[in-house]
Amino acid sequence: MAAAGRVQRASLQTLGNIEPAAMATELQDLVREGSMVPGVVTVLTAESIGGEAAAEAAMDRAVGIQLSYDGLRLTRELIRGEERYRTDSAAEGYLPLVGAEVLVSRGFSNLVHTDVAGQAIDIVQRFSRKQTLEYDAPEAAASERTLEHDVIVLGVEAGATVVHDRVPDPIRNFGAELAESLDAEPLPPAAEVTPRIRRELGRGVAASDTVTAND
């Protein structure tokens, strides 16, 4: 199964036991309609460095990053006043907000004991600051890194630290460059960019191997 399908399937399974069932279905639909790029980057980074075994070991992290991203992007929609939050029923109106919190919580439960836990917390704090600035100081908000940029960098680091204690500089540089090139809202479908991610990761891993051999 392609990386995007594997990440999506694992993410949907993680949400399957949420109650009420109506919320689980809504959150699963949200995941299905979104880009799998954050999770895919995580899995492909681990796979490029350590093979299929590393990719499997990275799946929980990939799901954690994917669900955290989906929860934060839903939060952003609600902050911006999208139709999803407008309803005649106050109880129904709050369901998406609760759902966003559930997604982030489920995602963080997969990341809390990893090497990128602190980085994930930093991303949420930066996200909150950027959303506040969008209202109070739009020009300042524009200079802040986007959520999409941050989760791609996080995915690369999460995948790499499945294999390495410290992320090699060529891999870290690859993450920054990939985040810069894919930084868009919304992120592109994973199928459109997976070949390119694999290709560029291959170059980053090769450069990392060369640096290690010369140490």
N, C-alpha and C positions, 0 to 999 in steps of 0.2 A: 504494500500500500504506500502511496506517495506520502511524503512528510506532512503535507497539509491535512490529508485525510486522517492520518494517525493522530495528529494533535487535536483535530476537531473531535474525533471519536472519543479520545481520552477526556477531553474537556466536557463533553456532553455526559459521559458516564459519571464524572465528578459531581455534576449538578442533578443527577437523576433522583437522589434521595431527599431533595429539598421539599419541605411542606410549607404551604399548601401546594398541591400538585399543579395548580394553575400558575403559580409563580415559577415553578421548575420549568414548565413548558415555555413560558414567556422568556425566561433567561436562556433556555436552550435555543429558542428562535433567534434571540439577539446574537448569540455566538455563531449560529449558522450564517447569518446575514453579514457578518463582519469579516475582515481580513485575518487570515491565520499567520501573517508575516511574523509577529513577535515570537510565537511558539516555534515556527518553522526555522527561524534564524537560530534559536537555541539548539534545536535538534541537529541541524546541519553543521553548526560549529563543532559540536561534540563529535559528530560522525566524521567530519573531515580530519580531526586530530586523532581520534582514538578508535575509529571504526564503528561497526554496528553495535557492539556491546556498549560503547560510550553513548551512542544515540539512545539506546534503551534506558540507560542510567539517567539520561538527561530529560526523560519524558515528564517526570513529575515537575521539574523546574519549568519546562516548556508550558505545561498546563498552568502552573502558578503565574507565570508572566502573562500568558494569554488571558486568563480570567481577570487578573488585576487590570490589564489594559482595557478589557471590555467593560469592566465596572467603572473605570475612570472616564472612558469615553461616553458612557451612558450618563454619568454625573455631569459631564460637560454639556450634553444635550439638554439636560434638565435645567442647568444654570442659565443656559441661553434661551430658555423658554420655548423649546420645541413642542410640537403637538403631543408628543408622548405623555407630557405632564398635564395636559388640559383635559379635564373630564368634569362631568356634572356631579360625580360622587367624590367626596373628600377622601374616603377610604381608598377608592381606586386610584385617585390621584397620587397618593403616597406610596402605592405599591412599587412603581418604578424606582423611587428613591431608596426604598428598603432593598429592592432587588440589586441596585448598584452597590450598596453596602455589602450585601451577601456575596456578590461576585468578587469584590476586592478582598473580603475576609477569606473566602475559599482560596483565592490565589495566594494570599500571604501565608496561609497555613502550609503551603507547599514550599515556601521560600524561607521560612523563619529560621531553619537550621542550616542554611546554605551560606556559602561565602559572599553572596550578593544581597543578603538580607538588609544590611545597612544601606546599600545603594538603592534598594527598592523603597525604603523609607524616605530617603532623600528625594526620590522621584515624586512621591506623593506630596511632600512638603513643597517642592518646586511647582508642581501642578496647582496646588492650592494658591500659592502666591501669584501664579500667572493668571488664574481665573479672577482673583481679586483685582489685579491690575487691569484686566480687560474692561472693568467698570470704572476704576478710579483714575487710571493713567494708561490709556491704550498704546501710546507710543512706547512707554516702558515695557508693556506686555509684549510688544512685537520683538523686543530684543532678548526676551527670555527663551530658553530652549523649549521646544514643543514636547508634548507627551509622546508623540510618535518617534521623535528623535531619541528620546530617553529610553523607551522600551526596546528599541533596536540595539542600542549600545548595551543595555542590560542583558538582552538575549545572547549576544556574543560573549559577554563576560561569564554569564551563567553556564553556557555550553563549554567554554574553555576551561573553567575551573572544575568541571567533572574530571578532567584529565590532569591539569596542571595546578600546582599550588598557587602559582602566580601567573597571570595572563602574560604571555610573551608580547613584547612591544609590537611586532608585526601584526599579530592578531588584534591587539587593542587598536592599532592604527586602522586596520581594516574595519573594525566596528564603527569607528568615528566616521570614516569615509562612506560606509554603507548607510549609516544613519543620515548623513548629509544628503546623499543622493536619493533616498527613499522618503525623505521628510515631506509628507503630504497628508492632508486631512480630507478624505479618509486615506488610509494606506491602500496601495494597490492589491488586487487579489494575489494570493501567494503563488498561484500557478503561473502568473505572468513573470514573476521575478525569481522563481526558484532556480532555473538554469543559470542565471547570472550570479546569484548568490553562491551556488556551488563552484562556479568558475573562479570567482574572485576569492572565495575562501581557499581554494586550492593554491592560489598564488600566495596568499597570506601564510598558509601552513608551510609551504615550501620555503618561504623567506625565514620563517621562524626556525625551521629545521637547520637552515644554513647558519643562522646566528648561533644556535646551540652547538653546532659542530665546530664553530670557530672559537668558542669560549675556552 
